Amino acid sequence: MLVNGNRLEKVCTDPVTAKVVDVLWETENDDDGVIRDTYTPTIEYEYKGKTYKHTLVKVYNENEYKENDKVQILVNPKKPKELVLKGKGKATVPAIIFIVLGGIVTVFSIFGKVEFKNNN
């Protein structure tokens, strides 16, 4: 089970290298009638002598996962089927900047423009 939640981030502590063994390509229509390609990767990893297979969530960028790619994961030592993708789901500096700028634009659009008084 793959969940990007706080609980799993705390319990999934053992680093493992997984291998992408398949990428399922599909075409889907969204609610707006837009047709897009989706890619659903399946990874395989070995943990304590046992091999596990797991299907990840679909992505929209065909270059994000390719067959035979190595993927870093963190596995729950008590439940090895639980995992998180290492480095996925974390905010990057550019993402944080865009979020902050978006918040500022939203505040200005709600409250109107700010007027500065000239004390001269």
C-alpha positions as CSV (number, residue, x, y, z in Angstrom):
1,M,0.0,0.0,0.0
2,L,1.4,3.4,-1.0
3,V,0.2,6.4,1.0
4,N,1.8,9.8,1.2
5,G,0.6,10.4,4.7
6,N,2.3,11.5,7.8
7,R,1.7,8.1,9.5
8,L,3.5,6.2,6.8
9,E,6.3,8.7,6.6
10,K,7.0,7.9,10.3
11,V,6.8,4.1,10.1
12,C,8.4,3.6,6.6
13,T,12.0,3.8,7.6
14,D,14.0,1.2,5.7
15,P,15.4,2.4,2.4
16,V,15.1,0.1,-0.5
17,T,15.8,0.4,-4.2
18,A,12.9,-0.8,-6.3
19,K,12.8,-1.4,-10.1
20,V,10.1,-0.3,-12.5
21,V,9.0,-3.5,-14.1
22,D,6.1,-2.2,-16.2
23,V,4.4,1.1,-17.2
24,L,0.8,0.8,-18.2
25,W,-0.2,3.4,-20.8
26,E,-3.8,4.4,-21.1
27,T,-5.8,7.3,-22.6
28,E,-8.6,8.8,-20.5
29,N,-11.2,11.6,-20.9
30,D,-11.5,14.0,-18.0
31,D,-14.7,15.8,-17.0
32,D,-14.0,18.6,-19.3
33,G,-13.7,16.3,-22.3
34,V,-9.9,16.7,-22.5
35,I,-8.2,13.5,-23.6
36,R,-4.8,12.8,-22.0
37,D,-2.4,9.9,-21.7
38,T,-1.8,8.4,-18.3
39,Y,1.1,6.2,-17.2
40,T,0.8,3.7,-14.2
41,P,4.1,2.3,-13.2
42,T,4.5,-1.1,-11.4
43,I,7.6,-1.5,-9.2
44,E,9.2,-4.6,-7.8
45,Y,11.5,-4.7,-4.7
46,E,13.1,-7.2,-2.5
47,Y,12.9,-6.9,1.3
48,K,14.3,-9.4,3.7
49,G,14.5,-12.1,1.1
50,K,10.9,-11.7,-0.2
51,T,10.0,-10.0,-3.5
52,Y,7.1,-7.6,-3.6
53,K,5.3,-5.9,-6.5
54,H,3.4,-2.7,-6.1
55,T,1.4,-0.5,-8.6
56,L,2.1,3.2,-8.1
57,V,-0.4,6.0,-8.7
58,K,-0.8,7.1,-12.3
59,V,1.2,10.0,-13.7
60,Y,0.7,12.2,-16.7
61,N,4.3,12.6,-17.7
62,E,5.5,9.7,-19.8
63,N,9.1,10.4,-18.9
64,E,8.6,10.2,-15.1
65,Y,8.9,6.4,-15.0
66,K,10.5,4.1,-17.6
67,E,10.9,0.3,-17.4
68,N,14.1,-0.7,-15.6
69,D,14.3,2.7,-13.8
70,K,15.5,2.5,-10.2
71,V,13.1,4.1,-7.6
72,Q,14.1,4.9,-4.0
73,I,11.4,3.8,-1.5
74,L,11.1,3.6,2.2
75,V,9.4,0.4,3.5
76,N,7.6,-0.2,6.8
77,P,9.7,-2.9,8.5
78,K,6.6,-4.4,10.2
79,K,4.4,-4.3,7.1
80,P,6.7,-4.5,4.0
81,K,3.8,-3.9,1.6
82,E,3.5,-0.4,3.0
83,L,5.9,2.1,1.4
84,V,6.4,5.7,0.5
85,L,8.4,7.0,-2.4
86,K,11.5,8.6,-1.2
87,G,11.7,12.2,-2.2
88,K,8.2,12.3,-3.7
89,G,5.5,14.5,-2.4
90,K,7.9,17.0,-0.8
91,A,7.6,20.7,-1.6
92,T,10.5,22.2,-3.5
93,V,11.7,25.7,-3.2
94,P,10.2,26.8,-6.6
95,A,6.9,25.2,-5.6
96,I,6.9,27.1,-2.2
97,I,7.6,30.4,-4.0
98,F,4.7,29.9,-6.4
99,I,2.4,29.0,-3.5
100,V,3.4,32.2,-1.6
101,L,3.0,34.3,-4.7
102,G,-0.4,32.8,-5.5
103,G,-1.5,33.5,-1.9
104,I,-0.4,37.2,-2.3
105,V,-2.3,37.5,-5.6
106,T,-5.4,36.0,-4.0
107,V,-5.3,38.4,-1.1
108,F,-5.0,41.4,-3.4
109,S,-7.8,40.1,-5.6
110,I,-10.1,39.7,-2.6
111,F,-9.3,42.9,-0.8
112,G,-8.7,45.2,-3.8
113,K,-5.7,47.3,-4.5
114,V,-3.5,48.8,-1.9
115,E,-3.1,52.6,-1.9
116,F,0.1,54.2,-0.7
117,K,-0.1,57.7,0.6
118,N,2.7,60.2,-0.2
119,N,3.7,62.2,2.8
120,N,5.2,65.0,0.7
